[in-house]
Amino acid sequence: MEKKRIYKHRPYQPTANLSKISEEQKEKVKNLYLEGLSQSQIEKDLKMTRKTIRTILKQTGIDRTKSEQWRKRWGSSLNECVFDELTPESLYWIGFLYADGHIRKDGAEHSIEVEIEFKDRNHLVKFANFLGCNKEPKQYSDNSCTLRIYSKKINQRLKQLGLDHNKSYTAKPHELLKDSRDFWRGVVDGDGCLSYANDYPFLHLCGTKDTGKEFVEFLRRKGLNTKAEPRQTKGKALYQFSLMAFKAITATDLLYKNAVVYLDRKYQKYLEFMETF
């Protein structure tokens, strides 16, 4: 009986052999990709394998995520450096995302999403403008709307500052953020409430224990003398913190006076507080 020939397993090579690929072909791949074509489109147009295309792009130093390439193809804009410097405006939006944002990584894609009440849709327009993004907020349900962007750079920067997908239960303000009134105004606009209780101004914030604790300490450092402490919500892992009357007015004045960006509805409530008392 003839013996079967046994071949050794050849290990997978992550890069393609480009010895038969001309410089002209490499340049064509590079130019098509820089124009915004996807790797699958280039594969069809030039009759090349996806591995060959990836190897050429890697050797030429081009490294884009799928979302970056999608933005290039469809002319979508996004300034991925907006959170590199901690300005009053960027600190505000970090605070708002800390409260109302969703920071996710799904496979190779990194997303940042905000969902708010539909009546506050214009606030997402402000956020898109801050991002240099030409996407429009989408209506998510009868009474809510959402804005989602894809950016590995922004996603990783926000994670450096303590924001992640499980922040609802683990959020703790980063050292670079906790002394910023702009950051805390963003948090209050996202997870707080300005209203009246028994005809007195009322400020309320809901979040993790660390969020409530750091907010109280911030107010005390700024001169607000209060013995109030965050209290755990019955049956839940969240904590609540409240101020009333003069102390609520003092806190909101600290947060909103001469602010560069804010949720319009809550800013109007702050103005009511100041007119009333």
N, C-alpha and C positions, 0 to 999 in steps of 0.2 A: 504494500500500500504506500502510495506516495505521501510523504510527510508535508503537512501544511507549513508554509513559510510564515514565520512570526515576525511582524514588524514592531519595532519599538515605538511607543507613543511619542509623538513629536509635541513638545510643549507649545502652548499658545504664545504667539508673539504679539505683543500689544501694538507694535508699529509695523507698517508695511515696508517692503523692500522697494525703494524708489530708483533703483539702478536703471530701470527701463523707462522712467518718466523723464521727459525732456524739460529743460528750463522753461520753455514756452508753455508747456502744459501746467507746470507749477504756477507760473505767473497768471495763467488764465483762471485756475482754481482760486488763487488769492484775490484777484480782481472781482470775480463773480460773488465771492463771499462778502467782500467789503461793500459791494453794492446792495447786499441784503438778501441774496438768495440763500435758501436753507441747504444743508448738506445733501438732503434727499433730492432737491432740485438739481444740484450740481452733478450728483450721481447719474441722474437720467440724461442730463444734457451732454456730459462729457464721457459717458459710458465708463466710469471709474467706480471702484469699490468704495464703500464708505470708509474703510480702514485707510485706504490710500489718501483720501481727501483729508481725514483727520491728521494723518502723519504730515502731510504737506503744510497744513495750517499750523500745526505744532512747531514745525521746523522754522516757519516764518514768524513765529512769535505772536500769532493771533489767537486770542483766548476769549471767546464770548460765551455767555450762557445762552440758552434758548430764548429767554425773555429779551436779552439785549439784541439778539439777532432779529427777533420779531419786531422790536421797536425800530430797528434800522430799516427793515423791509417795508413797514407800513407807515413810516414817518411819524411814529409816536415819540414824544419827547419826555425826558425825565432827567433832572439834575441829581445825580447820585452822590453829590458831595454836600448836600444841604445840611447834614447833621455833623459834618466834620468839625465845624467850629460851633462852639456853644454861645450863640447870640441870644438876645431876648426872644426873638421869634422862634428860633429852633428849640430853645428850652421850653417854650410854651407847647409846641407841637409834640415834643417828647413827653411832656406831662399829659397831654390829651391822649396820646397813644398808650401811655402807661395805664390810663383809666379805661379807655374804650377801644384800644387797638387789639388786633390779633396778629401775632408774629409767628409765621409758620415756615417749615421746611418740608416740602413734599417731593421726595426723590431728589432730583437735581435742581428743582425750582424753589426759590425763596420768595415768599409773599408777605405783604403787609396790608392788612385790611381794616377798615373802620366802618362800623354800622351805627347809624344814629337815627333819631326820629325824623320822619320826612319833613316836618315843619322846620327843621334845622338844616335842610339840604344846602343852603347857601354856605354853611360852615364847611362843608366838604369841598365846595367850589374854592373857598379860601385856601384850604389845605392843598388842593391840586395846584393852585397858583403858586403856593410856596414851594412845591416840589418841581415847579417848571414843567408840569405834566398837562398834556392836552386831553386827558381822559375826562369824560363827564360822569358824575355820580349816577348810579343806576338805582331805580326803585326796586327794593328787595321784597317788600310786602305792602299791604295797604297803608301802613303807617311808618315805614322805615325805608332808608336808602343806604347805599354802601358805595365805597370806593376801594378798589383793590389795585395795588401795583406789584410788580415783580422786580426785585432787585436784590442780588446777593450782597452787594456792598452795603446798602442801607440796612438790610436784615441783620448782617453781622455787626454793624455799628450799634444798632439798637440793643442787640444782645450784650455787647460790651458794657452798655449802660444799665444792664439789669432787666431788660424786657425780654420775655420769652412766652411760649404758648401757655405755660401753666401759671402765669403771673397773677391770675385771679386768687390763687391760694398761697403763692410764695413771694409776691412782689415786695421788694424792699428798696426804697430810694437809694440810688448810688450816691457816693460821697460828693461827686461833682454836681449833683442835682439838688440835694436836700436843703440848700440854703438859698435857692432861687425862687423869688416870688413869681416869676414867669412860669416856671415848672409847676408850682403849686396851683396857680390859676388854671393851667391846663388840666390838672387833676380834678379840681373842683368843677370846671366846666364839663368834664366827662362823667365823674362819679359823685358829684355833689349836688346840693339843692339850695337855692336862695328863695325864701318864701316868708310868710308871716305865721306866727303862732300866738294866738290870743292878742292879735293886733301889734305884736312886737316882731321886729326883724329877726330872722332865724337862718342860721347857716348850718348845713348838715353835710357830712362827708361819710361815705361808706367805702370800706376796703379791707385790706389785711391789717393785722395787728400792728405790724411794722409801719405801714402807711399812716395809720392814725397816730401812732406814737411820734413818728418823725414830723408830722404836720403840727402837732401840739408843741413839740420842742422848737420848731421853726418860729411859730407865733410868739413863744416866750422869748426867744433870742431877739425878736424884733420889738420887744417891749410890752407885749400883751400879758397882763397878769391874770392867769386863769388856773384854777385847780381842776378843770374838766379833764377827763381821761377817756380814751376810746373804750367802749363797752361792747362785749361780744353779743352778736345777734342770736337770739334764742334758737337753738337747734341748728345753727349754721356756723361755718368757720370764719365768717366775716365779722368785722367790727364797725361800730358807728361812733361818730364824734359830732357833737352839736354845741353851738353857741347861740345865745339869745341877746336881744336888746342891744345895749351899748357895745358889748364885746363882739357881737356879730357885725355891727357897723364898723368897728375898729378893724376887724379882720378883713372884711370885704374892701375897705378903703385901702388897706395895705396891698391887697391883691390886684385891685382894678384901677386905682387912680393912675391916670396918664399911661394906661396900658397900650401897647402897640397892636395887640391882637387878642381877641376874646370871642366868646359865644355871644352874639348880639342879644339874645333873649335874657341871659343872665346879667349882662352889662346894664341893660335897662332896669332890671330889678335892683341892681346896686345903686343906680341913680335915684330910684324911688326911695331907697333907704336913706340916702343923703338928704333928700328933700324933706322927708318926713321928720327926721330927728336932727 
